[in-house]
Amino acid sequence: MLISPSIIAADLSAMGALVREMDPAVVDLLHMDVMDGHFVPNLTFGPAYIKNCAAHTSIPMDVHLMIMDPEASIERYLEIKPWCVTIHYESTRFPARLLQLIRGAGIRAGLALNPATPVEAAFDLCEYADLVLVMSVDPGFYGQKFMKGAVGRIKRLAGFLEREHHDREVIIQVDGGISLENIGEVAAAGARCLVAGNAAFAGGTVNSNVAALKKRAI
């Protein structure tokens, strides 16, 4: 199980010092939610901020583009060489082309689906994706509760991948409301990479919180 703490749950002004304290042996990824105020209501940061964060840690960057028309700026994110770049199915008319562009840059290509989008919409695009992100909350609003319907969506996606893409790994990632209480069920449904916001940053240290999440996911 990979755990990717979402940095929007932390103090963004002190991120350099915070990521230096994270143990790369415990924290697998750092989830970077890029929001444009258009695809989602909130604004966060862009490629320069992610590049600066990456300079303070060896933990790979997990870039999640919650932006309209990602094709207009995606090259700037590819230049950072993150672990993965994820685009939203709903944000572009050209998801297959963009996924191939990301993969062509030697970076994992991710496809995200909003809760209102049928998970089956991703099926014909899985051959171009290395990761499918199932949103378990509406994107762009930090602190929401986990939508239980996501469990069934994860199971349907996992079943499809097992039937149709069993010869290669497509990672199922889940983002939104992940906690100690639900991580076991989400993992059992087929998720292999979980984004943690409040569960990673609230109380204790990120290292201890992530270790606890991994232990509960087994």
SULNOR-V493057 format. One record per pair of residues at least 4 apart in sequence whose ideal C-beta (glycine too) atoms are under 7 Angstrom apart, sorted by the first residue. I is the first residue (numbers start at 1). GAP is how many residues later the second one is. If there is no record, write none. Layout:
# SULNOR-V493057
i: [I:I]
gap: [GAP:GAP]
This chain:
# SULNOR-V493057
i: [1:1:1:1:1:2:2:2:2:3:3:3:3:3:3:3:4:4:4:4:4:4:4:4:5:5:5:5:5:5:5:5:6:6:6:6:6:7:7:7:7:7:8:8:8:8:9:9:9:9:9:10:10:10:14:15:15:16:16:16:19:19:19:19:19:20:20:22:22:22:22:22:23:23:24:24:26:26:26:27:27:27:27:29:29:29:29:30:30:30:30:31:31:31:32:32:32:32:32:33:33:33:34:34:34:34:34:34:34:34:35:35:35:35:35:35:36:36:36:36:37:37:37:38:39:39:39:39:39:40:40:40:41:42:45:47:47:47:47:48:49:50:50:50:50:51:51:54:54:60:60:61:61:61:62:62:62:63:63:63:63:63:64:64:65:65:65:65:65:66:66:66:67:68:69:70:70:70:70:70:71:71:71:74:74:74:75:77:77:78:78:78:78:81:82:83:84:84:84:84:85:85:85:85:86:86:86:86:86:87:87:87:87:87:87:88:88:89:89:89:89:89:89:89:90:90:92:94:95:95:95:96:96:96:97:98:99:99:99:99:99:99:100:100:101:102:102:103:103:108:108:109:109:109:110:110:110:110:111:111:111:111:111:112:112:113:113:113:113:113:113:113:114:114:114:115:115:115:117:119:119:119:119:122:122:122:123:125:126:126:126:126:129:130:130:131:131:131:132:132:132:133:133:134:134:134:134:134:134:135:135:135:136:136:136:136:136:136:136:137:137:137:137:137:137:138:142:143:144:144:145:146:146:146:146:146:149:150:150:151:151:151:151:152:153:154:154:154:154:154:154:154:155:155:155:156:157:157:157:158:158:158:158:159:160:161:161:162:165:171:171:172:172:172:173:173:173:174:174:174:174:174:175:178:178:178:178:178:178:178:179:179:180:180:180:180:182:183:183:183:183:183:184:184:184:185:186:186:187:187:196:196:197:198:199:199:200:200:200:201:204:204:205:206:207:208:209:210:211:212:213]
gap: [186:191:193:213:216:26:27:190:191:24:25:191:193:207:210:211:24:25:26:27:58:189:190:191:22:25:26:191:195:196:201:205:25:27:189:190:191:5:8:23:24:25:25:36:134:189:133:188:189:191:192:5:8:191:4:4:38:4:37:40:11:34:37:38:40:36:37:5:35:37:184:185:4:184:34:35:181:184:185:32:179:180:183:30:31:33:54:23:29:31:32:31:33:164:18:29:30:31:32:11:31:33:10:11:12:29:30:31:32:33:5:7:8:9:31:105:7:30:31:32:4:5:6:30:27:28:29:49:52:26:99:100:99:98:4:4:29:30:33:4:4:4:11:13:30:4:29:7:26:22:23:19:21:22:20:21:22:14:19:21:22:23:22:48:5:12:20:21:22:22:73:74:24:23:23:4:17:21:22:28:21:23:27:4:24:27:4:5:8:7:24:27:29:26:25:25:23:24:26:47:17:22:24:25:24:25:26:45:47:4:5:8:11:24:25:24:26:6:22:23:24:28:32:33:24:27:6:4:4:16:30:4:29:32:4:4:4:10:12:26:29:30:4:28:4:5:7:6:27:22:23:19:20:21:19:20:21:23:11:14:18:21:22:21:23:4:6:8:9:20:21:22:21:24:25:20:23:32:4:15:34:37:38:4:10:35:37:4:6:35:39:44:41:40:41:39:40:42:25:38:40:40:42:16:19:20:23:38:40:4:40:41:10:11:14:38:39:40:41:4:7:9:10:39:40:6:55:55:32:33:32:4:30:31:32:36:4:4:24:4:34:35:38:4:4:4:18:20:32:35:36:37:4:34:35:4:4:15:33:4:14:31:32:4:4:4:9:4:5:21:22:18:19:20:18:20:22:4:12:17:20:21:20:4:5:8:16:17:18:21:4:20:19:32:33:36:4:4:11:30:33:34:4:32:33:4:5:8:4:30:4:17:4:4:10:14:6:9:10:5:4:5:4:4:4:4:4:4:4:4:4]
